[in-house]
């Protein structure tokens, strides 16, 4: 196993990734902390940030 990214200031509870060919795509800022677990509604819409997807090349 190899760590490909660590302590990235863009990370905000990264929860999801997918592999497409030789790339890993990671949802860096899922912002799950801002979703109510009971009804899945956004708690503070004013705190939302643009979605950031990171791509890492793998071999």
DALIN-V912604 format. One record per residue. N is the residue number from 0. PSI is psi in whole degrees, 0 to 359 (999 if undefined). OMEGA is omega in whole degrees, -180 to 180 (* if undefined). D_CENTER is the distance of its C-alpha to the mean C-alpha in whole Angstrom. Layout:
N:PSI:OMEGA:D_CENTER
N:PSI:OMEGA:D_CENTER
This chain:
0:143:180:20
1:132:176:19
2:126:-178:16
3:343:176:14
4:137:-178:12
5:142:179:13
6:32:178:13
7:125:-177:11
8:345:177:12
9:343:-178:9
10:131:176:6
11:87:-176:6
12:63:177:6
13:127:-174:4
14:343:-170:6
15:140:172:6
16:162:175:8
17:156:178:11
18:127:176:14
19:115:-176:16
20:243:-177:20
21:30:-179:19
22:143:169:15
23:131:176:12
24:125:-175:9
25:129:174:6
26:103:-171:3
27:326:-175:3
28:74:-178:4
29:336:178:4
30:32:180:8
31:335:178:9
32:342:-176:12
33:16:179:13
34:131:178:14
35:127:-179:17
36:336:-179:18
37:310:-176:21
38:5:177:21
39:34:177:17
40:152:178:18
41:129:-177:16
42:310:-178:18
43:89:-179:18
44:331:-179:18
45:345:180:19
46:358:-179:16
47:143:177:13
48:163:175:12
49:145:179:11
50:138:179:8
51:120:177:7
52:124:179:7
53:142:178:8
54:132:177:11
55:131:176:13
56:136:179:17
57:159:178:18
58:999:*:22
